């Protein structure tokens, strides 16, 4: 069995569900390549009573044939191929009954479940009937469904208005690795990279296990990125369109939102997105919500009355997508684009901006390191008012952690390849920013300047 990196919380939950003593309907979703199937197959590899995987872009007859083959693989002989999914699930019930009678947990795993739901297939209705009429009454049956088309999973299963309404007993959103888990993953695979290099890899690929598995320990990070993104037939060059086609059945509107957010460092309000893309109403609400569910974008709040009315700021948080949109097209025709542009202002500035996003994605870890993770907090950004005299844009603080113990951590993020020197002029500038924050927000809490750097601060 391959070692499972991270996923401690998910593993603990899944084991508890299996031993719960009641029927369980568990839905697992997350972006493509995040390791959903790997988690279940590794955790329950010798305990699955039945496993079925949908065929991407398969025809209805191919999907049904895959079901029949899955039963036959487990020694069950079907006299006549099912003509519909109601009959197919009836056969599955017959196959599972002896296992149910044994009293041991009977784990059924259906992967890429959305593939079975072709037009007029009746698959979801049949699944609902299977669960409601029999499976939910079997205390030792554990149905686990999994899919990359998160929007389909949420609409048709988790938030179903039909026969599966409120039938899911547990849902698990599987997220990318954290930076720490990425380090553990690479160390487990024999990488001897520095922590700064691992951070840079994370900025480019995120914590997606499959992308990380493509890295070679015998190459530098620059050589890896050239091979994966810029070389002829690079493995991750075509992944971008595949990612969104897998996540969403109509990917074009989502890709437009992602591209728009990739062009904005600070992010955009819903109104700004609506105006620029000429889309509004429920369609935009659903698209933004689905992108959030897939960990592609995030919504965060800003201490700014105008922005608050619009519901906060949307920001692109998928590191792979951001890297691809920023550099992949630029490098076309240069198989060593990344190596040729190392240490240029464009790349160094991008690393600086991406490090801020890494910190934004790890606020909980920052709280743990600062030892106030047990304290209730609010996390937001702040924008100062425009200077009425100079008309210059006001100051901004990207990470503010507002604590219930009457303290506020104002976080300043600095990316550097060596020890960072905080000059007096810069310190004075930060203090001025804090004073403006105090004055404009009228806070009476204590304010702590917190420096987050890639290397130590020079004394």
Phi, psi and omega in degrees: 000130178289147181289132175273120178269132180065210177062019183301315181296316181294319180296315179300317180294313182298317178296322179294321179295320180296326182262016188287339182081014177215162179297139181231137176240105189248125179250125179243129180220166181163170184297160176303142174074011185275350174104024181296307181296318180301318181300311183292315182295324179284319183288322185243025190305325180255009184239001181283124176283328181204136180226133182222136180235130177289153180263118179301125180062020179285154177283163178304321180292325178292322178296318179293322178295323178296326177294314180298316180296325178296320177293315181294327177300330180267013173090008181263128183258124178262125181289322181222131181300135179300141179267346179207172185285335174299315178293321180299315179291332174295321176294320178298321178299316178298319180295321185279339187305314178299324179291323176296318182295337181290339180088348178281155177305130181250102187262121178248126184239119176245113184258152183048052189296331182296338181297333183281346187266061176283168183301128179063021179285331182074014185296312184295319178297319180293321177297318178298318179294318178302315181289312186290323186273337185217304189301319182293345180268355181262109187298337183255011179269131180235106180264119179245121176245151188215146178192151178269338179280081188302320181300321178293316181302314183291315184290315189266340182242296187293314179253032183301140175261358183257223185294341180261014180300122179060027180266335178292123181275332179211142172235140180234117173268112182272120184260170175293162174299148167286173177299319179296317179294325176297318177299315179298319180298313182291321177297321179295335180264011173087018179280138177246032181287153174289164178296326178295319179294320178297319176299316179296321177298320180295322179298329184270324187247344188071195180258041181274114186307318182296316179298318179295328180292342180278348178288144178250128180291343181274357180244156172287168178299319180299317179295321177298314182294322175300315182292321186277333186242327193244342179290164177297133182058036179302138188297326183259006178289320181267355182295330185301307181293324178296322180303309185283332175290331178282320183289324188226137181289334173236085192283339189303312180299325179292319181294328177293319178296315181297316180297319179296315181291331178294336181274355182243118181296314186274343184100176184225151174284166176301319181296320179295318177297315181300316182293315184290324184259355179057050177220145183207188174068207184297326181301313180292320178302313180295317182295316178294319179296318180293321177295324176293318181298333180268005181065024178275318178233167174225155175249125177228159188257150185233138176284078181205116187303319182295316181290321182302323179296332181268004174088017176099190184245135173263134183224140176290126183237001177275111188295320179300312181299319182294316179295316181300311183291332181280322191236333190301315181290326180297328186271001180300129180096348177239101185293347178237041185304312185293317179297323182287342184243015177301142176066014174279157179305323182299314181287318180297319178295322179294319176302318180298315179293320181292327178297324175300319180292324176299316179295320178298328180279353185232036180299320179297321178292323177297318178299321180295315180297323180277359172066038170227031181292342179274352182268137177296134183222160167241143182239129179202174173249170181219138174238129178286157176293152177295137180297121186289341180270305184274344184062017177281151179296139183288175180291161180219141174235120187280328183233112174236126178248108185265114190259150180288348179268025176066031174234152177230128174263115173265113188261128175249121186258127180226124176264129180207145178275352179222179179305137186266131179257118177270105183285163180297320181295321179290320177299317178297322179295318178295319179296322177296320178297318179295320179297320177293322177298314178301314184293317185282328180271346181061026181290144176251007180280158173289142182243129180245124173283122182241115179270127176245112185230160178283333178231170181297155171282139173291137180295000000 
